[in-house]
């Protein structure tokens, strides 16, 4: 498996996301809603891809990722519900509290992504180590 290529793809996605967020910060609510809808579609496609890949792995790994996928899906549904509710909200103080909460959630999501990145790094290093060890054992077993 080419872990470097997958990580380079992740880096490209992170760069594109950062550029998109910079652009979005100056947009109207209607434009932001369009971006949100597209981001939701992209996230759902990514979840489906992860699900398909998880189905191809062992049951032990799949069960760990199944909970992560369920949590991510529930979180996206929660964000959509809050965005929909916000459209009906008129009170400025409540809207400010909602904005504060949304900003904390965004910061938490970024922190989670950082943790996921380091977890991925550790998992890749573990996989590389396991492969080297297996190859060494195979060479020792050769007559």
C-alpha positions in Angstrom: 0.0 0.0 0.0 1.3 3.5 -0.9 0.9 5.4 2.4 2.9 8.3 1.1 0.5 8.9 -1.8 -2.6 8.7 0.5 -1.0 11.2 2.9 -0.1 13.5 0.0 -3.7 13.3 -1.1 -4.8 14.2 2.5 -2.4 17.2 2.5 -3.9 18.4 -0.8 -7.4 18.1 0.6 -6.4 20.0 3.7 -4.9 22.8 1.5 -8.0 22.9 -0.6 -10.2 23.1 2.5 -8.1 25.9 4.0 -8.5 27.9 0.8 -12.2 27.2 0.6 -12.6 28.4 4.2 -10.7 31.6 3.5 -13.0 32.3 0.6 -16.1 31.4 2.5 -15.3 33.8 5.3 -16.4 36.7 3.1 -19.5 35.1 1.6 -23.2 35.7 2.2 -25.4 33.2 4.1 -26.9 32.0 0.8 -23.4 31.3 -0.5 -22.4 29.6 2.7 -25.5 27.4 2.6 -24.4 26.3 -0.9 -20.9 25.5 0.4 -22.4 23.7 3.4 -24.6 21.6 1.1 -21.7 20.7 -1.0 -19.5 19.9 2.0 -22.3 17.6 3.3 -22.3 15.8 0.0 -18.5 15.5 0.0 -18.5 14.2 3.6 -21.2 11.6 2.8 -19.3 10.4 -0.2 -16.1 10.2 1.9 -18.1 8.2 4.5 -19.4 5.8 1.9 -15.8 5.4 0.6 -14.6 4.7 4.1 -17.5 2.2 4.7 -16.6 0.4 1.5 -13.0 0.2 2.5 -13.9 -0.9 6.0 -16.0 -3.7 4.6 -12.9 -5.0 2.8 -10.9 -5.2 6.1 -11.1 -7.6 9.0 -14.0 -7.7 11.3 -11.9 -6.4 14.2 -10.8 -3.3 12.3 -14.3 -2.9 10.8 -16.0 -2.7 14.2 -13.7 0.1 15.4 -14.4 2.1 12.3 -18.1 1.4 12.2 -18.5 3.4 15.4 -16.5 6.2 14.0 -18.6 6.3 10.9 -21.8 6.3 12.9 -20.5 9.1 15.1 -19.5 11.1 12.1 -22.9 10.6 10.4 -24.8 11.6 13.6 -22.6 14.7 13.9 -23.3 15.8 10.3 -27.0 15.3 10.9 -26.8 17.4 14.1 -24.9 20.2 12.2 -27.6 20.2 9.5 -30.4 20.4 12.1 -28.6 23.3 13.8 -28.2 25.1 10.5 -31.8 24.6 9.7 -32.9 25.8 13.1 -30.6 28.9 12.8 -32.7 30.0 9.8 -35.7 30.4 12.1 -33.8 32.1 14.9 -34.5 35.8 15.4 -33.1 36.6 18.8 -29.7 38.2 18.5 -28.5 36.9 21.9 -29.5 33.4 21.1 -27.9 33.7 17.6 -24.7 34.9 19.2 -24.7 31.9 21.6 -25.4 29.6 18.7 -22.5 31.2 16.8 -20.2 30.7 19.8 -21.2 27.0 20.0 -20.7 26.5 16.3 -17.2 28.0 16.5 -16.3 25.7 19.5 -17.7 22.7 17.4 -15.5 23.8 14.5 -12.4 24.1 16.7 -13.2 20.7 18.2 -13.6 19.2 14.7 -10.2 20.5 13.7 -8.7 19.2 16.9 -10.2 15.8 16.1 -8.8 15.9 12.6 -5.3 16.6 14.1 -5.7 13.7 16.4 -6.9 11.5 13.5 -3.9 12.6 11.5 -1.5 11.6 14.2 -3.4 8.3 14.7 -3.1 7.7 11.0 0.6 8.4 11.2 1.1 5.9 14.1 -1.0 3.3 12.2 1.1 3.7 9.1 4.3 3.4 11.0 2.9 0.3 12.8 1.9 -1.2 9.4 5.3 -0.6 8.0 7.0 -2.1 11.1 4.7 -5.1 10.9 5.5 -5.6 7.2 9.3 -5.3 7.8 9.1 -7.7 10.8 7.0 -10.2 8.7 9.5 -10.0 5.8 12.4 -10.6 8.3 10.7 -13.6 9.8 10.0 -15.0 6.3 13.7 -14.7 5.4 14.7 -16.5 8.6 12.3 -19.3 7.8 13.8 -19.9 4.3 16.0 -22.9 4.1 
